[in-house]
Amino acid sequence: MVRAVSTLRRLCFTALVASTLAGCLPYSQNEGEYELIPTETLRDDCGLLETFQGNLQLSLQISGRVVRADFGVQNMQLLGYFLEEGEGFTADGSVANVSTTVDGDNECLLDQVQVHLDATTRCATEFSGQLRLAYDANNNTACTCELWFRFDGVQGNTRCEGNP
């Protein structure tokens, strides 16, 4: 009899903890594929934004506060987290030793490509934010470029109500 009561208490306690955590962990942002639609170019040293059109996709995965995203540019993976307050999240990623073309015809071997993304959830299928992409080539200043732009991230062409 004592065993049945303690087992029942453990099960109830486990169910209570699980339901409490489930209520705290989820964010309203959907996981899945998003298209990043540029809304304002803040800096584009080498005309990179035009080069990346069609590759500005983000595949978002969320686990608790942790955000992981596969980014369409340079097949990069970003890792970040939801901020403590609100629905904002941030993510960073980098790749090294990348061969690419800059300004249409300048072949470059980049030491590193870095991406930083800050975003805020608007609704389950849309977020907005700013992205910074930096090309770093220590031995070739013509290949060192930065692209900064603001964007809307939209899942399946489903914008929030009230957004065009």
N, C-alpha and C positions, 0 to 999 in steps of 0.2 A: 504494500500500500504506500509506504513512504517513497519507494522508487518511482511509482507512477506519478505521484505529485511532483517530485523534483524534475522528472522528465517533462511533464506538462509545463512547469515553470520555465525550464530552459527553452522549450519550443516557443512559448509565449514571448519570452524575452528576446529570442532571436527574431521572431516575426516583428516585434515592436522596433528593434534596432534597424532591421532591413527596411521597414516602411518609413522610418525617420530619415535614413540615408537616402532612400529613393526620392523623397520629397526635396532634399537639399541639393543633390548632385546634378540633376538634369538642367540643361540650359535650353532656352526656347529655340536655339539654332538647330536646324536639321543637319544631319550628316549627309554626305553625298557630293555630287558634281555641281560646281558653280562656275558660271562665266563671269570674269571680271570685266566690267564695262567701264572704260576710262571716262571720267566726267570733267577732269581738269588736269592739264599737264603743268607741273610745277618746275621741272627741270628735265631736259633731254639733250645731253651733250652731243650725242652721236646719232641721233635719229633712231634710237632703239625701239620706241613705241610702235612705229610703223612696221619694223621688222618682226615684232612679236605679235602683231594682230593675228588672231586665230589660235594662238598658243596661250592665251591668258585664261587658262582654266585652273581650277583648284578643286581637288578631291578632298573633302573635309571629313576627318574622323574625330570623334569626341569621346573621351573616357574620363568621367568625372570632370575635373578642371583642366585636364590635359587636352591640348589641341594638336593634332597631327594633320599635315596636308601634303599631298603630292601636287607639285606645281608644274605646269606645262612647260615653263621656260627652263631649258637645260636639264630636264627631268630631275628637278631638285625636290628634296623632301624638307618641309618646314616643320619645326617643332616649337610649341609654345603652350600658352595656358590662358584660361579665362581670368580676368582680373577680379580681385576680391569684391569690388563694388560694381554692381550693375552687370550689363551684358556685353562688356567690352572684352576683346581678346587680342593677343599679340602672338606672333610667331616669327622665327628666324630660321635661315638655312644658308648653306654655302656648299660650293663644289670647287675643286681645285684642278688645275692643269686642263683647261678647256680650250679647244681650238674652235674659233668662230670668225665671222667676218663682221667688221665694223665699218660704218659709212658706205655700205654697198660693195666695196672692193678691197678693203684693207684687211688682209689675213692677219689674225692675231692669235698668239698663244697666251692665254690669260693665266696668271698665277692663281687667281681666285675670283669667283663670282659670288656675291653676297646679296641676300634678300632679307628685308625686314618689312613686316606687315603689321599694321595696327587696324583693328576693325571694331565696329559696334553693331550689334544685332538690331535690325529694324523690326523684323518679324521672323517666323520660322523659315521662310524661303528667301530672305534677303538680308544683307548686311552692307554697310558702307565703310570706307576707310581710306587709308593711304598706304602706298607701297613704295619702297626705296630699293632699287636694284643697282648694284655697283660692280663694274668691271675693273679689276686691278691687274695691271701688267707692269711689273717693276722695271722692265727694260725697254718699254715702248710707250711713251706718253700719248701717242696717237690712239692707242688701244684702251687707255684709261678713261672710262666714261661713267656717268651716273644718270639714272632715270628715276624721277620721282613723279608720281601721279596719284590723284584721288580717283576713287572708283566706287561703283556699286557692284556687289557680288550677288548674282541672281541665279537661283536654282530653277532649271526647267522653264525659263521665261515666266516664272510666277512671281510677280512683284507684290509687295504689300498693298493692301487696299489704300487708295488715295495717292499712290506713287505712279507717275506716268511710265 
